[in-house]
Amino acid sequence: MNYTRFSKATTFDFDEALDKIIAAAARFNVDRVKQEDVARAGGGPPDEE
């Protein structure tokens, strides 16, 4: 999640931003990610030779 997306601020403290990003990543549940969504986001499978 990009916590700066809806912010009205024009500058951000690097350490604070990094702490928030790390906290969000720690809360991220990889078990809820569908394999087909990952495949679709990365494009199709490589061409077989």
Summary of the structure (lengths in Angstrom):
residues: 49
radius of gyration: 16.5
end to end distance: 38.4
largest distance: 51.2
contacts: 57
relative contact order: 0.11
helix: 49%
strand: 0%
